[in-house]
Amino acid sequence: MSLTEITTRLHAAEAVADRPEGSTTLIAISKVQPPERIEAVLEQGHRVFGENKVQEAQGKWPAFQERFGKCELHLVGPLQSNKTRAAMELFDVIHSVDRPKLAGALARIAQETGACPDLFIQVNTGEEDQKAGVLPAEVDAFVAECRGMDLPILGLMCIPPVDEEPSLHFALLAKMAERNGLRGLSMGMSSDFEKAVSFGATHVRVGSAIFGERVTG
């Protein structure tokens, strides 16, 4: 599939959901992709990309941005507290705020520098032991805690369990966001982003459908 095809499908999903065209940000997930694939998407004019690891992003995006101009970079993978400063310097949005220690680190550096990326709180909607994220029962308290630190919480993010209907998790995330007065919903990937749009996703994270399968070797 191509960027053009994905964009067409995204706009069609917005129309079906009676949402304005362009109301959903398409994040092209470029993690573990060879440079030529990323360059091809950049050459088509796309400027919003997502990465899983701070170090990998540091190794490629400064050069890409020197060539192609400013891009909006999103960290969608887990963030270690000791990588917080580097992440805040490189990324415009962080989608994986998932624990008080990380929130505290973000707040300290934000106070020191006077700047902070937009933030999403990651919610473990499936309550999976192996997955990061705040449990649904703890979301309200954690949102309040982050707001008490003056952190710019844009919304909530989730990754539904692979063996469950994602719509149930999208609906749950949307309900929690609305309850807390949050407008941002980071949800939906290559296989289910159109469903996510129907539940109000403001950001969808699409990788393999744009770039092809990831290269891991």
DOVEX-186840 format. One record per residue (C-alpha): residue number from 0; residue in three letters; x, y, z. Coordinates in Angstrom, 2 decimals. Layout:
BEGIN
[pt NUM,ALA,[X,Y,Z]] ...
***
This chain:
BEGIN
[pt 0,MET,[0.00,0.00,0.00]] [pt 1,SER,[1.10,3.62,-0.37]] [pt 2,LEU,[0.90,6.87,1.54]] [pt 3,THR,[-1.64,8.13,-0.98]] [pt 4,GLU,[-3.87,5.09,-0.49]] [pt 5,ILE,[-3.72,5.35,3.29]] [pt 6,THR,[-4.50,9.07,3.18]] [pt 7,THR,[-7.48,8.39,0.90]] [pt 8,ARG,[-8.78,5.71,3.26]] [pt 9,LEU,[-8.27,8.02,6.25]] [pt 10,HIS,[-10.25,10.84,4.63]] [pt 11,ALA,[-13.00,8.40,3.67]] [pt 12,ALA,[-13.21,7.18,7.28]] [pt 13,GLU,[-13.47,10.79,8.48]] [pt 14,ALA,[-16.33,11.39,6.04]] [pt 15,VAL,[-18.20,8.27,7.18]] [pt 16,ALA,[-17.80,9.41,10.79]] [pt 17,ASP,[-19.07,12.89,9.83]] [pt 18,ARG,[-15.78,14.44,10.86]] [pt 19,PRO,[-13.91,17.20,9.00]] [pt 20,GLU,[-11.28,16.04,6.54]] [pt 21,GLY,[-7.86,16.36,8.14]] [pt 22,SER,[-9.16,16.15,11.71]] [pt 23,THR,[-7.08,12.99,12.26]] [pt 24,THR,[-3.30,13.26,12.25]] [pt 25,LEU,[-1.60,10.45,10.34]] [pt 26,ILE,[1.62,9.44,12.10]] [pt 27,ALA,[3.84,7.43,9.76]] [pt 28,ILE,[5.61,4.94,12.05]] [pt 29,SER,[9.14,4.79,10.66]] [pt 30,LYS,[10.78,2.64,13.34]] [pt 31,VAL,[13.20,0.00,11.99]] [pt 32,GLN,[12.62,1.13,8.41]] [pt 33,PRO,[15.49,1.56,5.94]] [pt 34,PRO,[16.36,5.16,5.02]] [pt 35,GLU,[15.21,4.83,1.41]] [pt 36,ARG,[11.64,3.99,2.49]] [pt 37,ILE,[11.50,6.98,4.82]] [pt 38,GLU,[12.97,9.24,2.14]] [pt 39,ALA,[10.28,8.10,-0.30]] [pt 40,VAL,[7.55,9.18,2.13]] [pt 41,LEU,[9.33,12.46,2.87]] [pt 42,GLU,[9.59,13.16,-0.84]] [pt 43,GLN,[5.80,12.81,-1.07]] [pt 44,GLY,[5.51,15.68,1.38]] [pt 45,HIS,[4.56,13.85,4.56]] [pt 46,ARG,[6.07,15.44,7.66]] [pt 47,VAL,[4.61,13.59,10.69]] [pt 48,PHE,[6.54,10.52,11.84]] [pt 49,GLY,[6.66,8.20,14.83]] [pt 50,GLU,[9.53,6.34,16.43]] [pt 51,ASN,[9.75,3.74,19.19]] [pt 52,LYS,[13.23,4.40,20.55]] [pt 53,VAL,[15.02,7.63,21.42]] [pt 54,GLN,[18.43,6.38,20.33]] [pt 55,GLU,[17.23,5.17,16.93]] [pt 56,ALA,[15.50,8.49,16.29]] [pt 57,GLN,[18.60,10.45,17.32]] [pt 58,GLY,[20.60,8.49,14.77]] [pt 59,LYS,[18.51,9.41,11.75]] [pt 60,TRP,[16.15,12.36,12.18]] [pt 61,PRO,[18.62,15.25,12.51]] [pt 62,ALA,[20.01,14.37,9.06]] [pt 63,PHE,[16.54,13.90,7.55]] [pt 64,GLN,[15.37,17.24,8.91]] [pt 65,GLU,[18.48,18.97,7.61]] [pt 66,ARG,[17.59,17.70,4.13]] [pt 67,PHE,[13.80,17.91,4.17]] [pt 68,GLY,[13.04,20.59,6.75]] [pt 69,LYS,[11.23,20.42,10.06]] [pt 70,CYS,[9.18,17.30,10.76]] [pt 71,GLU,[6.76,16.65,13.61]] [pt 72,LEU,[8.22,13.73,15.54]] [pt 73,HIS,[6.21,11.51,17.88]] [pt 74,LEU,[7.66,9.06,20.40]] [pt 75,VAL,[5.21,6.16,20.50]] [pt 76,GLY,[7.33,3.58,22.34]] [pt 77,PRO,[8.23,3.23,26.01]] [pt 78,LEU,[10.40,5.96,27.52]] [pt 79,GLN,[13.02,5.21,30.15]] [pt 80,SER,[13.38,7.93,32.75]] [pt 81,ASN,[17.09,8.34,31.98]] [pt 82,LYS,[16.25,9.14,28.35]] [pt 83,THR,[13.68,11.79,29.25]] [pt 84,ARG,[15.82,14.85,28.50]] [pt 85,ALA,[16.95,13.51,25.13]] [pt 86,ALA,[13.35,12.65,24.22]] [pt 87,MET,[12.11,16.10,25.17]] [pt 88,GLU,[14.79,17.72,23.01]] [pt 89,LEU,[13.99,15.65,19.92]] [pt 90,PHE,[10.27,14.87,19.96]] [pt 91,ASP,[7.31,17.19,19.55]] [pt 92,VAL,[4.85,14.72,21.11]] [pt 93,ILE,[5.36,11.83,23.55]] [pt 94,HIS,[2.61,9.18,23.58]] [pt 95,SER,[3.87,6.92,26.38]] [pt 96,VAL,[3.57,8.70,29.71]] [pt 97,ASP,[2.71,5.71,31.88]] [pt 98,ARG,[3.97,6.17,35.46]] [pt 99,PRO,[4.50,8.82,38.15]] [pt 100,LYS,[8.31,8.60,38.01]] [pt 101,LEU,[8.33,9.51,34.31]] [pt 102,ALA,[5.79,12.29,34.82]] [pt 103,GLY,[8.00,13.71,37.56]] [pt 104,ALA,[11.07,13.63,35.31]] [pt 105,LEU,[9.17,15.38,32.52]] [pt 106,ALA,[7.92,18.03,34.92]] [pt 107,ARG,[11.38,18.74,36.38]] [pt 108,ILE,[12.97,19.19,32.98]] [pt 109,ALA,[10.04,21.25,31.71]] [pt 110,GLN,[10.41,23.61,34.66]] [pt 111,GLU,[14.15,23.83,34.08]] [pt 112,THR,[13.95,24.49,30.34]] [pt 113,GLY,[10.60,26.23,30.05]] [pt 114,ALA,[9.45,23.84,27.34]] [pt 115,CYS,[7.72,20.48,27.09]] [pt 116,PRO,[6.38,18.34,24.25]] [pt 117,ASP,[2.67,17.62,24.11]] [pt 118,LEU,[1.95,14.44,26.06]] [pt 119,PHE,[-0.38,11.46,25.89]] [pt 120,ILE,[-0.99,9.17,28.84]] [pt 121,GLN,[-0.71,5.53,27.80]] [pt 122,VAL,[-3.59,3.42,29.10]] [pt 123,ASN,[-3.35,-0.36,29.38]] [pt 124,THR,[-6.99,-0.84,28.38]] [pt 125,GLY,[-6.62,-4.63,28.22]] [pt 126,GLU,[-4.95,-4.77,31.65]] [pt 127,GLU,[-2.23,-6.97,30.15]] [pt 128,ASP,[0.60,-7.90,32.49]] [pt 129,GLN,[3.29,-7.59,29.81]] [pt 130,LYS,[2.15,-4.20,28.51]] [pt 131,ALA,[2.98,-0.75,29.81]] [pt 132,GLY,[0.32,1.80,30.62]] [pt 133,VAL,[-1.87,3.10,33.40]] [pt 134,LEU,[-4.71,0.78,34.36]] [pt 135,PRO,[-8.18,2.11,33.53]] [pt 136,ALA,[-9.15,2.40,37.20]] [pt 137,GLU,[-6.12,4.64,37.80]] [pt 138,VAL,[-6.49,6.98,34.82]] [pt 139,ASP,[-8.47,9.77,36.50]] [pt 140,ALA,[-6.05,10.04,39.41]] [pt 141,PHE,[-3.00,9.97,37.12]] [pt 142,VAL,[-4.44,12.66,34.84]] [pt 143,ALA,[-5.02,14.84,37.91]] [pt 144,GLU,[-1.48,14.13,39.16]] [pt 145,CYS,[0.03,15.14,35.82]] [pt 146,ARG,[-2.07,18.28,35.65]] [pt 147,GLY,[-0.89,19.12,39.15]] [pt 148,MET,[2.65,19.13,37.74]] [pt 149,ASP,[1.55,21.54,34.96]] [pt 150,LEU,[2.28,18.94,32.29]] [pt 151,PRO,[0.63,19.55,28.88]] [pt 152,ILE,[-1.53,16.43,28.70]] [pt 153,LEU,[-3.08,16.36,25.24]] [pt 154,GLY,[-4.95,13.07,25.60]] [pt 155,LEU,[-4.84,9.31,26.04]] [pt 156,MET,[-3.19,6.53,24.03]] [pt 157,CYS,[-3.83,2.79,23.87]] [pt 158,ILE,[-2.66,-0.35,22.09]] [pt 159,PRO,[-5.51,-2.90,22.22]] [pt 160,PRO,[-4.74,-6.58,22.83]] [pt 161,VAL,[-4.04,-8.36,19.56]] [pt 162,ASP,[-6.71,-11.00,20.16]] [pt 163,GLU,[-9.57,-8.71,21.15]] [pt 164,GLU,[-11.96,-6.50,19.19]] [pt 165,PRO,[-10.23,-3.10,19.10]] [pt 166,SER,[-13.49,-1.15,18.99]] [pt 167,LEU,[-14.17,-2.07,22.64]] [pt 168,HIS,[-10.85,-0.52,23.65]] [pt 169,PHE,[-11.31,2.55,21.44]] [pt 170,ALA,[-14.70,3.17,23.02]] [pt 171,LEU,[-13.26,2.77,26.53]] [pt 172,LEU,[-10.40,5.17,25.81]] [pt 173,ALA,[-12.76,7.76,24.33]] [pt 174,LYS,[-15.01,7.56,27.39]] [pt 175,MET,[-12.06,8.05,29.77]] [pt 176,ALA,[-10.76,11.00,27.75]] [pt 177,GLU,[-14.16,12.70,27.67]] [pt 178,ARG,[-14.60,12.19,31.41]] [pt 179,ASN,[-11.30,13.97,32.01]] [pt 180,GLY,[-11.83,16.76,29.50]] [pt 181,LEU,[-9.11,15.53,27.15]] [pt 182,ARG,[-9.54,15.97,23.41]] [pt 183,GLY,[-6.62,13.84,22.16]] [pt 184,LEU,[-7.05,10.15,21.31]] [pt 185,SER,[-3.99,8.31,20.00]] [pt 186,MET,[-5.38,4.98,18.84]] [pt 187,GLY,[-5.55,2.89,15.71]] [pt 188,MET,[-2.79,1.27,13.67]] [pt 189,SER,[-2.40,-0.23,10.20]] [pt 190,SER,[-5.07,-2.90,10.67]] [pt 191,ASP,[-7.73,-0.88,12.47]] [pt 192,PHE,[-7.20,2.86,12.00]] [pt 193,GLU,[-10.54,3.33,10.23]] [pt 194,LYS,[-12.38,1.88,13.23]] [pt 195,ALA,[-10.37,4.21,15.48]] [pt 196,VAL,[-11.46,7.21,13.44]] [pt 197,SER,[-15.09,6.22,13.94]] [pt 198,PHE,[-14.51,6.40,17.71]] [pt 199,GLY,[-12.90,9.83,17.54]] [pt 200,ALA,[-9.17,9.16,17.09]] [pt 201,THR,[-7.23,12.40,16.68]] [pt 202,HIS,[-3.96,10.56,15.93]] [pt 203,VAL,[-3.53,7.21,14.16]] [pt 204,ARG,[-0.21,5.36,14.06]] [pt 205,VAL,[0.32,3.61,10.72]] [pt 206,GLY,[3.57,1.89,9.84]] [pt 207,SER,[3.60,-1.28,7.76]] [pt 208,ALA,[0.64,-0.19,5.60]] [pt 209,ILE,[2.70,2.80,4.45]] [pt 210,PHE,[6.26,1.50,4.46]] [pt 211,GLY,[5.85,-2.25,4.09]] [pt 212,GLU,[6.83,-4.80,6.72]] [pt 213,ARG,[9.54,-3.68,9.11]] [pt 214,VAL,[13.12,-4.72,8.52]] [pt 215,THR,[14.52,-6.35,11.65]] [pt 216,GLY,[17.66,-8.01,10.41]] 
***
